[in-house]
């Protein structure tokens, strides 16, 4: 029988320590006492850092859930009112991105994009993915100031139930796509992660990994069907904002499409890791062995930033 699925909080719950049997010991020198005091201080510092990491994660998770609830409520109200659609500018609710991208969704290209997506959802004969409340899931889950790394995808998965607004990620209960399966293989070889049974990467996003597709919507079973409609200009603005207003972010660019985005990144202040795409067609041509996950953490630690816990 399959093991019960874990929630995000389970990853950060620590097992209770076992009680140690008390034994007598010989008298100890003052030097030993000093050494013990230093060790105790180090232990306290370590615990404090771990507690701080968990507190940061819990705060990020709560914000992510709050943003998701806001979007879900907006869509539910629109459906109840018989409208069935929420304008794109109303679905981006994370305040840090609203500030950084101020006015972007009011530009002519974005208004035209919003009209196109509305027409596709309300009048098209083919389902559109992801669901409306998840279109900006990457930005609503990973605030601008918390971005540590960026993984760029092309467009959402186009199978029923697959797309969740995070590049390469699928919801719990959905079969792991081949590209993500290869990502898991590299993770295991690189940092020793156990390969998980699900494809939900939300834990990465909450920690500061922006899982950004270049195109944020798609028709069912029609890859790239919403390409060149304005999404690329919007997500380029996202990447450009990170490049201009942040420093020390790690960009993981897999495949030629993602690597073309390097033109938007100031490599004098950021770190760009390039490799082949993890798809079955190209993973053996440079993705396997790229060690991007350990290299990302090495960079973050060198910068004094807490590393990503890649294990799902």
N, C-alpha and C positions, 0 to 999 in steps of 0.2 A: 504494500500500500504506500502511496506517495506521502512524503512528509508534509505536514501542514505548512502553508505558505507563511512567510514572515512579513511583518509590516516594516516600514522604514524605521520605526522606533526600536524594533528588536535588534537592529544592527548596533545600536549604541547602548544597550543594556549590558552591564558587566556582571559576570557570575560572582556570587558571594564568596568571599575568601574563607578557606577552611581554618578552624581554630588550631593553633599549634600547641603541642604538649609542652608544658613549662618544665624546664630542667634547670638544676643548679649549675653554677659556673664559678670558676675561680675568680679571686679579686682581679680587677683590671686596672691598668695603668692610666694616669691622666691623659696620656697620648691617645690611648684607645677611646677614651671618652670624647676627646676632641674629634677623632675620626668618625665616631658614631654620630656626633652632632652634625658634622658636615654631611654625612650620608642621609641623616634624617631630613636635613634642610633640602637636599637634592630630591629626596623622595616626595616631600611636600610640594616642591616646585613642579615635579612631574605630574603629580595628581592634579594640581591646580591647572596645568596646561590642558590635561585631558578633560577636566571639568569645563574649562573655557571652550574647548572644541565642541563638546556636547551642547553647551548652552548656545553657541553660535548656530549649530545645526538645528536645534529645537526652534530657535527664533526664525531661522530661514524657512523651516518646514511650516511653521504657523503662518508666516506671511504668504507662502505659496498656497496654502489651503484657503486663506482669506481671499486671495485674488481669484482663485478658481471658483469659490462660492459666489463672488460678485458677478463673474461672467455667466455662470450657470443661471443665476437669478435673472439677469438681464434677458437671456434667451428664453427662459421660461415665461417671463412676463410678456415678451413679444409674441410668443406662440399663443398664450392665453388671450391676448388682445386681437388675435387673428392676423397679425402682421407676419410672423414667421421669420423675421430677419432683423438682425441688429447691425447697424452700420459699423464698419471696421474700426473707426476712430473710437467707438464706445467699448470695444472689446479689448483694447490695450488699457489695462487698469493699474499696472505697476508704476507708482509715482516717480521712481528714479528714471525710468525710460521715458515717461511723459515729459519730464523736464529736459532730458538730453535730446529728445527727438521733437521738441516743441515745434508745432507747425508742420511737421513732415506729412502727417496724414490729411492735412488740409490743402496740400499742394495739388495743382490740377491733375497730375498723373495719378496721385493717390485717390482722388475723388472719382476719376474715371475707373480705376481699379475696383473701388468699392461698388460702383454701379455694375461692373461686370460680374463680380462675385455675387451680388444680390440677385442679378438676373439668372445666374447659374443655379443658385439655391432655390429661388422661388419659382422659376419658370422652366428650368431645364428638366429633361426627362431622365437624367443620370444623377445618382447620388454624388455629393461633393464631400470630400474628406480633407481634414479631420472635421468632427462636429464643430459648430460655430464657436462654442465656448472654449475650444482648445486651439483655435487658429493662432493665437499669440502665446501659447503655453510656454514656449522657450523664454520669452521676455518676462512673462508674468511669474515664472518660477525662479528665474535667475536675475535678480536686480543688477542694474548697471555697476554699482559700486562693489558688488560681490564677485564679479567675473574674474576668475583666475585663469581659465583656459577656454578655448572656443573650438568646437568640432563642427565643421561645415559639411552639410549634406546638400543634395540637389533639390529634390521635391519630396512630398510626403509619400509614404507607402500608399498604393492605390487599391489594395484589397479590402473587403469589408472588415471593419473592426480593427484594422492594423494601425492607422495613423492616430497619433496622440499629441502632435504638435512639437515633438522633440526628435531631432534627427537621429536616425538609426534605431529609435526606441519603439517598442510595441507594448500594449497593455498586458497586464497579467492574464494568463489563460490563452493568449494568442501564440501560435507557433513561432519560434525564433527564426527570423529570416536568415538566409545564407550569409549575407554580409556581416550581420551581427554575430552569427555563429563563428565566423572567422575572427572577428574582433575578440571574442571570448577566448579563442585558441591562442591568440597573440598575448592576451592578458595573462593566461596561464603560464606561457613560456617566459614572459617578461618579468612578471612580479609574483608569480606563484598563486594567482587567484584560482579558487575552485570554480569550475564552470557552472553557472546558475541554471536553474530549470526554466526561468522566465526571461523575457526580454525587456523588462521595464527598467529604464535608465534614470528614473526620477531621482534616485539617490545621488547620482552624479550631479544633476542639474541643481539640486538644493545645496550642494557643496560649492557651487561656483563654476561648474562646467556648462557653458552656454552651448546647447545642442541646437544649432541654428541651420535650418534648411534655407536655401536661397529663394525658393518658391514655397509659399505657405499653404496653398490649397491645390487640389487636384480632382479630376473626375474619376469615378470608379473605373478601374481597369484601363485607364488611359494615362500612362506615364507622360509627364511633361505637358499635359493638356492645358495647364494654366501658366505655362512659361511665356515670357515676353508679353505679359499683360500689365507689368508694373511692379510685380513683387521683387524682381531683381534690383530695381532702383531703390526700393525701400530697405531691403536687407543689406545692400551696399552702404546705405546711410548708417545702418546699425554698426557694421564693421568699421566704417570710417570714423564714427563717433568714438568707438573703443580705441582705435589707433590714435586719434587726436587728443583725447581727454584722459586716457589712462596710460599707465606705464607698467612694463613687466608682465604683460599678459602672454600666455603661450597659445599660439594658433597651431592646431593640428590639421594639416591640409592633405587629404587623402585623394589621390587621383587628379587628373588634369583639370577637371572642372573646378574643384576646390582650390587648386594651386593657382588658377587664374586670378583668384581673389587677392593674391599676395600684392597686387598692384595697389591695393587700398591700405596696406599695412606698412607703417613706418618701422622697418627692421632695425633702425638704430636705437629704438626704445622698447621693442617687443621681441619675442622669440618665435620663429617660424620653423615648424618641423614638417618636412615633406616626405611622402611615401606614395607607393601605388595604392589604388583603392582596394578595400577589403573584399570586394565582390569575388565570386568564384572564378571569374575570368582573369583576374589580375592579382589576387592575393599572393600568389607564388612569385610574382615579378617584383617584389620589393616591400609588400606590406608585412608579410611574415618576417620577423627578425628586425623590424624597425625600432622596437623598444621605445615607442613613443610614451608609454605610460610611466615607465621608470624615469625616462629623461624629463618628462614634465615635472615629476615630483622632485627630481634633483634640482631643477631650475627654481621651483617654488621655495624649496628649503634654503637654497643659496640666497634667495631674496628675503628670507625671514618670514615667509608665508607658509601657513600650515598646508601640508600636502593633501592630495586627494586620496580618500580611502576608496580604492577602485573595486574592492570586493563587494559584490551585490548579495 
